[in-house]
């Protein structure tokens, strides 16, 4: 007998349904659900620890998303036939779920929460990433966790001008918009995606379409919980700074904080001054004791100063219309740009915006340098990729350099998405392109600085971008009817604000976005205004970038490979490659080039990469010789390859060998071939005949004197 399950089918858009099932799998987790759309299925579980780690003062949420190759009927590649570390796509999907769900847990909840999403069936129509957010939310709702959801995630695409919720994989490939949106019944909470220069109005329309479907998916989750039976609420104790302590600290130190945040700003003195106020508050209220009579600890007092600081800063922004560094709402920090500062790399740029700085570099490679992407839903070779690194020194910290963290992978992918729409087609610029973004200073969005540095470095490398791209981080502070939209936010403004969103674009539209929305009730007009202010910022930044480098350089770096393409008869591909790659390897070694041979649309395509023009020409000549067709009646200088009793085999072209019969070696009778020829000799020959089977018949006689059988010369 199969196990009983509770199932709810949700129609969330015209012709689109999603099924949620619980009670059958993973029943020892606090909550579990199987989400299905088409043949794609995800098992999502939520598990909560019964106790809090000792000394914990943060919310330890962990989100995992894994795509098993078995779900798509595939065996993993590589020597070890099992999945390895999470792919970038798996990491990014986990981050998207985390960003949507983390803000919806109450302050002071410190129990470990682990959300696991396994792709258990991979259909051909739909990606599974859009199911992980719904599944995680439903599992949490079933677990009884103090989760202020449910939420749902959907993807929005646009094909032929029509917005589509949760498009198929085929539709996504044809779409000029790929937006993943998460939200609750009353608000959106997270947005991320890329676009091909869409307008701000189109972006808002896409969010409206997404929210309409999100509401139906949230209703479906609520109905599933009701059908299955509401779980007993998870028992926990809230650990937050008491309001009484915040008021006490505010009375004694509020003015000090207010005065400090209005002083002339630089990052080091700003944070140092706040630390000094926190230390003074601890000395005043705690002294040498471990706790105050009310039970307040050193950490409680410092946290209370932080809350006072947040209140004072929001008040300054909303009422004084002044930011902590003295700027107006729309001001961008001082911009400095340089290009071509690294002599040996193929392209480089340094972009500085206030105290945020990124060093961008570009490497141009050949088709051999593509990045294989072997995933359950995707099997492609990427010819453009951006890698982002955030070392500890960029924020003045001592630490360790390790592999990329989830944050670095996420920020790098955002910058990659921003630039992807303007990268030239492979037919126009057949290079593999890698952008490396090194954050050298950070106070405010380094991912947006990476977009600007990357755009400049690409143009410095001679990459013919369709258009330059700029990025800006925007913020929003809202209290009652008061709203402040901030351009180019600092780290502190990101922390204290109600929404931060990163927008990238050209002069003609948006190419990527990332939004984290912390409050409900943001209306369409506010979001549209914020997007338009971001566009104004893009124009200013692009203007500054163009003053440094207005377009791609005409010439590539002398250290970058030059690509030359030849078309050949596909029948000659084997000859160019040779047995086991012997011929092409020989060409590469002897001409110091990189040669790739492919067949496209019935045509042989040879690509030669060389940093020296003479090397490229030498390789071209070698290949032309290989693919050349010997012609009857023509003269050649060949090399003796083999000697037999009946004659010698002469190579007149690479891989083109003909027989010089003993009767054609001399005008006289030849008793011993080796008396006339030796292996390795260069010999002038005339091509008498190309037979139907491709064999070549040669003669040496036209170049010999009849009197003595010697060369005429």
N, C-alpha and C positions, 0 to 999 in steps of 0.2 A: 504493500500500500504506500503510495507517495505521501510525503509529509504535507500537512495542510498549510496553506499560506493565505495571507490577506493581500489582495491585489486591488489596485486602483488605476484605471486608465484615464489619462488626462488629455483632452483635446485643447491644446494651448494656442493653436493658430489654424487657419483654414487648411484642412487636409493633413494636419500634423498631429500625431499623438505620441505620448510618452507613457510607459507603464511602470508603476512602482509596485514592488512585491516585498513583503516582509514575513517573517515567521518560519522560513524554510532553511535558510543558510545562515551560518555564523551566529548561532543563537546564544553563545556565551558572551558575546560582546554586549555592551550596554544598549546598543542599538545597531541594527543592520538592515540594509535594504538592497535589492537588486533593481537597477534602473535599466530600462530597455527602450531603444528606439530603432526600428528596423531590426536588423540582425545584430546590432551592436549592444552589448550588455556590460554593465559595470557593477561589481559588488562593492558596496561602500559600508564601512563599519565605523562606529564611534565607541571608544573605550576610555573610561575615566578612572583615574587612580582614586582609591578610597582615602588616602591621606596626602598631606602636603609635605613636600620636601622641607627638611629643617632649614630655616634661614631663607627660604624662598621669598622673593619680593617682586616676582614677575609672573606673567601668565605663561606656563610652559605648554604651548600648543604645538603639536607636530602634525604636519599633513604630508602624506605620501600618496603618490600616484604611480602605478606601474603598469606598463603594457607588456603582457606576456605574448611572445611570438606564437605560442600554441593557440592563442585565442583566434589567430588568423590562419591556422593551419600551416604555420611556417616553422622551420628549424633555425635557431639563431646562427649567424655566420661566425667565423673565427674558429680557432683551434678547439676551444672549450665550448661545447654546444649547450650553453645555458646563458641566460641574461647576466650581464655584468652590472656595473654601477649605473645609476639612473642616467638616461640620456638628457640632453638639454631640454627636449620637449617635455619629458616627464617632470623635470625640475620646474620648468615654467608653469606647467599645469598645476602642480602642487602649490606654487606661489600664488597663482590666481585664486585658488580655493582659500588659501590662508588669508589673503588680503581681504576677501569678502567676509569671512567668518570671524576673524580675530576681534574686530571692533565691536562685535555683537555679544561678547561676554562681559559681565559686569566688572567694574573696578574691584580689586581686592579678591578676585577668584584666582587661586594659585594651585589648584589641582591639575595634575598632568592630564591632558586630553590628547588622544592619538586618533587621527582620522586616516584610515587606509582605504584606498580605492584601487581595486584590481580590475583590469579589463579581462573579462572571462570569455567574451565573444566579440570578434572584430568583423563587422559586416563591411560590405563594399560601399554602402551609401553614406554612412555617417561616422565622423570621428567620435572618439569616446571622451575627449576632454570636456565637451559640453555637458556630459552626464555626471562628471565627478562632483561638480558643485551642488547639483540637485541631490545626488545620492548622499553626500556628506551632510547636507542640511537635514534631509529626511532622517538619517541615522541619528543625528543629534536630537531632533524633535522626538524620536521614539525613545531616546535614552533617559529623558527626564532632566537633562543638563540645563543649567540656568542660561539658556541660549535665547537671545532676543530675536529669534527668527520666526518662521523659516525664511530662507532666501532661495532664489533660483538663479541659474546662469543660463544665458542663451547666446547664440552667435547670430550676428546680423550681417548679411552680405547684400550686394547690389549687383544685379545682372540686367543689362539693357535698361538701366534706370529704375528698375523695380526693387524695392527693399524686400528681402526674404529672411524670415526667422529660421534659424537652424538649417541653412542650405546644405544640400548634399555635397560630398567631396568634389564631384564634378562641377557643381555650381560655384563652389568656393574657388576653384581654380580659374573660373571664368569671371570672377567678381572683381570689381574695382574697390571693394570695401570688405574688410575682415575685422569685425568688431565683436569682442566678447564683453557682455554686460551682465552684471550681477545686481540683484536688488531685492527689496522686501515688498510687502504689500503697499506701503506708503512712500517708498523712496528707493532711489538707486544707491548702491554702496560702492561699486567698483566698475571701472571701464578700462579696457585696454584693447589696442588694435592698430591696424595700419590701413592706409587708404591711398588712392591715386589722386591726390590733389582735390579732395572734395571740399565743398563750401561749409561754412559754419552752420547754415540753415539745414543742410543735408545731415550733418552730424546730429543736430538736435532731433530731426525727424527720425533718425535711426534709433536714438535713445527712447523716443516715445513709442515706436513700434516694439522695441525690446521690452519696455515696461509693461505693455499690455499683455504680452505673453507670460512675463514673469508673474504677474498677478494670478493668472490661471494656474500656473505651476505651484504657486504657494498655496492656493486654495486646495489643490489636489493633495498636497502634503498634509494639510490640516485634516482633510477628510480621511486620509490613510491612518493617521494617528487615532482619530476618533473610531474608525472601524476596528482597528487592532486593539484599542484599549489604551488610555492615557497611562504612561509609566508613572511610578511613584517619583515625586520630585527628588532630585539628587540632594543629599544633605551636605551642607557646607557652611562655614562661618566666614563672613566677609572681613577682610583685613585691609582697612583703609585708614587714612589719616583722619582722626576725629575732627569734626567741624569745630568743636570748642577750641582745639589746639590751633587750627587755622585762624580762627578769630583772634586768639590771644597773640599769635605771632604777627598778625596783621596790625593789631593795635600798637605793638611795640616796634615793629620793623617795617611796616608797610610804607611809610614815608621814605625810609632809607632806600627801599627797593625802587620806589617810584622815581626818586632823584637819580639813582644809579642808571636806570634804563634810559634816562634822558641825556646822559653825558655823551660827549663825542665818542663815536663807536669805533672800536676795532675788536676783533674776535677774542684775542688773548686777554685784553684788559676787561672786556665785558664778562667773560666767564670767570676770570680771576676775581673780579669784584663781587660777583654773586656768591662765589665760594667763601669769600671773606665774611659776607653778611651771614651766611649759613653757620660758619664757625662761631661768629659772635653770638648768634641766637642760641646755639648749643651751650656756649659758656655761660650765658645769662640764665637760661632756663634749667640747665642740667648741672653745670659745674663739674665736679669730680664724681658725681653719682652715676650709676648705671641707668637709673630710671628716676623720673620726677615722682612726686607723691601721687600724681594721677596715673602713673604707669607709662608715661611717654618716654621713648628711647631717643637716642641720638639720631637714628634714621628717621623716626617720626618727625622730629623737629626740622631736619633738613628738608624732608618731603613737604612739610607745611610751608616753609619758605618758598619752595618751588610753586606751590599752589597760589600763594600770594603774588608771586612774580607773574604767573600766567594771567591772573585777574587784572593786575596793574597794566600789563602789556596790552591786553585786549582793550582795556579802557582807553589807554593812550591812542591806540589805533583808531578806535571808533569815535571817541569824543574829541580828541585833539587833532585827529587826522594826521598823525605823525608816526613814522615807523622808528624802530630802535636805532637805525643808523642815520636818521634824519631825512630820509627820502620821502617824497610824495608817493602816493599810491602807484602811479604809472611810471615812476623813474626806474631806469635800468642802471645798474652799477657801471663803473668805468670799464670800457672795453679796450682790450689790447690784442692785436692779432699779428702774427708773423708767419711767413711761409718760406719753405726751402732752407730751414736752419740746420738740418742734419745732412752732411755732404754725401754719405754713402747709401742712404736709404733711397728708395725710388720716389718718395714724396713725403713731405713732413709739414706740420703746422703746429704752432703753439697758440692756444686760445685762452685768454684770461678775462674773466668777468668778476670784478671785485676780488674776493678771496677764493674764487674757484678757478682752477686752471687745469687744462688737459693738454698733454702732448700727444698729438696724433701722428701716426706714421702709416705708410702704405707700402705694401709689397705686391708687385705684379708677378704672377706666375703663369705657368702654362697649363694645358689641360691635365697634365699629370699631377697638378697640385690641387685639384678639386677636392672638396670635402664630401666623402660618401655619407649619405644619410640613410641608414638601413633601419627602418622602424616598422612597426606593425601596419600603420596606415600610410606610410610614405617610404618610397625607395627611389631616391634621386641623388644626383651629384650637384652640390652647391658650388657655384663659381664665384659667389660673393659672400663674405662673412666678416663680422666685426667682433673683436675680442676686447673686453673691457677689464681693467685691473684697478683695484682700489687699495694701494699699499697703506700700511699704518701711518707712515710719515706724512701722508697727505692731510691728516688731521692732528699732526703733532704728537702722535702716540708711538711708543715702542711696542713692537709685537713680533709676530712670526709671519713669514711668507709661506703660504700653503697653496694648495690648489684653489681654483675659483670657488667661492661660496655661492649659495643660491642667489644672494643679492647681486653679486657681480654678473652671474649668468643672466639674471633678469634685466639689469640695467643695460648690459651689452646687447641683448636682443631688442630692447626698445630702440636703442640707437641704430641697430641694424635695420629694423623695420622702417625707421624714419628715412634712411638713405636708399633702401632697396628700390623704391619706385623711380628713382632718377638715375640708377645705374644703367649704362648703355647695354643694348642687346649684344649677345655673344657674336652675332653676325657682323656687328659694327665694330666691336672691340673684343676680340677673342682671347681675353686674358682671364685668369683666375685672380681675383682681387681680395686681398686681406687688409683690413684696417685694424690697427692696434691702437687702442685708446688708453693711455696711462694717466691716471688722475694724479697730479703732482701737488695740488692744493684743493681743499674742499670746504666750502661754507655756502651751501645752496646747491642746486641740482647739478651734479657732475655728469649725469647722463645727457642732459641737454647741452652742456659744454662739449661732450664727446661728439654730438651730432655736428656742432659747428666746427670743431677741430677736424673731424673726419671729412667734412665737406671740403674744407680748405686743403687738407692733405691730398685728397683725391684729385683736386684740380692741379695742385702742385706736381702730382705724378703724371699729369697729362691725360688723366681719364676724362673723356668728353662727357661729363655729367649733363643730363638733359636740362637740369636747373640746379643751382645751389640750394641747400636746405639749412634752415636755422631752427633752433629749439629754445623754448623758454618755460620756466616753471612758474605757475600762477598759484595764488593762494586766495582764500576767502575767510573773512571773519564776520560772523553774523550774530547779533543779539537783538531779539525783538524785531523792530522795524529797521534797525540800523544794519547796514551791510557795507563792508569794505572789500573791494577786489584788489588784490595786491599783485603787482608785476615783479618778476624776478625775486622770489622769496628767499630769505635766509633760512638756515637750518632751524633757528628758533621760531621763525614765523610758520614754518611747516609744522613744527611740534604743537604750537598753540592754536593753530587755525582749525577751521571747520571743514575745509576741503583743500586738497592740493591737487593740481592737475598739470601734467606736462604735455605740451602741445608742440609738434614740429610741423614745419611747412615751407613751401616755396612762396614766391610772390603770388601764386595762383591757387593755392589751396593747401589743405591739411594732408600730411603724409603719415602721421602716427599720433597716438595719444595714450595717456595713462592717467586715470583719475581715481582718487580715493576720497569718498564722500562720507563725512562723519556725522552729518545731521540729516534729519528728514525735512521734507517740505521745501526744498529748493525749487523755485519755479523756473519755467522755461526762459523767461526774460533775463533772469540773473545769469543763467548758464550761457545764454547766447551773448550777453554782454561780456562775460569773461572770455569767451572764445574770440570775440572781436578785438578785445584788448590784447589778447595773445597775438593776434594777427598784426596789430600795430607794432607790437614789440618785435615780431619777426622782420617787419620792414626796416626797422632801425638797425637791427643786428645785421641783416643782409647788406644794408648799405655800408656798414662799417667793414664787413668782410670783403665786399667788392672793392673797397678802397685799397685793400692789401693785394687781392688777387681777384680780378673780375671774371675770369673765365679760365678754362683749362689751358695749361701751357701747350704750345704747339709741338714741342719736342719732349720725348721721354728722357728720363735720367740716363746718362751714359752707362749706368750699371744695370739698367732694366733690360730684360730680354726683348729683342725685336722679333716680331712674328711675321713670317712670310708664308703664304699659303700657295700650294700648287695643286692643281687638279690633274689626276691621272686616270687612265683606263682602269676600272676595278680589277681587270684581269691581271694587272701588274702589281697589285698590292702584295701578293705573296713574294714576288721577286724583290721588292723593296725591303720587305721585312726579313726574308731569308729563313732558312731552317733554324728553328729555335731562336729567331731574332738575330741571327749572326750578322746579316748584312746591315741592318739598321744600327746595330750596336757598333759595328765597324765605322759606319759613317759618323756617328756621334763622337766616337773617340778620336778619329783622325781629323775632324773639322771643328771640334770643341763646340758642338751644338746639341740641342735637344730636339729630337725628331719624333713626331707622333703620326701614325697612319690610321685613318678611319675610312669607313664607307658611309656616305650620307646620300640618300635618295638616288642610289644607283651610280654614284660618282665617287671615285677614289679621292680622298682629301689628305694631303700631306702638309703638316704644319711644322715649320722650322723655327726654333727659338735660338737666337744668338745675340750676344752683346757686342759682337764685332761684325761689321758688314762683310768683310772679306771672308770670314768663317761661314756666314750665311750663303754667300755666293758659291763657295767651294762645295757646300752640302747640296745646293741646288744643282750644280753641275754634275755631281755624282749621281743624284737621283734622275736627272734627265738622261744620263747615259744608260741607267738601268732600264728606264721605260722606253728608251728609243727603240725603233724597229729597224733592224738591218735592211738595207735596200740593195737589190741586185744591181751590179754594175758599179758599185761604189768601192773606193779604196779605203783600207783601214790599217792602222798599226796595232798589231795584236801581241799577246804574250803567250809563249809556248807553255801550256799547262801539263800536257801528258804526251809521251812518245810511245808509239806502238810500231810493230814491224810494218804495218800497212800505211803508216803516216804519222802525223802529229795533230793534236787538238789545240787549236789556237783560240784564245779568248779575245774577241775583237771589241766587245763591250762588256760591262759588268753583267755576269750571269748569261752572256751570249757567246757560246763557243761553237766553232765550226771545225770541220775536218779538212786538213791540208793533206790530201792523199799523196802517197809516195810518188805517184806519177806527176804531181803538180809541184814538187819541191824543186826540181831542176829540169833543164832542157835535156840533160844527160840521164842515163840510167842510174838510179840510186839503189845501191845494194844495202847500205846501212844508214838508216835515218839519222842516227846519232853522229854520223860523220858531217852532217850538214846543220843540224839543229840540236840545241840543248834546252832543258827545262829552264824557263826564266828568260830566254832570249826574246828580244823585241823584233818582230818580223813584219815587213810590209806585205800585205796580202790584198788580193782583189776578190770580191764576192761574186762567184760565178752563178750561184743558184740558191734560192730559198725554196726548199721542197714543201710539198703539201703538209708533211708531218712536222714542219718547223725546223728540220735539220738544214745546216748551212754547208755549202760546198765551196771551198776556197782554192785559190791558186796563187803561186808565188812567181810564176814565169814572166809576167809583164815587167817585173822589176829586175830581171836577170839578163845578163849578156849571153847571147847564144854561143859565143865562142868559148867561154870558160865557166858558164854556170854561176858566175859571181854576180853580185849586185851591180847594176848599171853604173851606179855612182862610184 
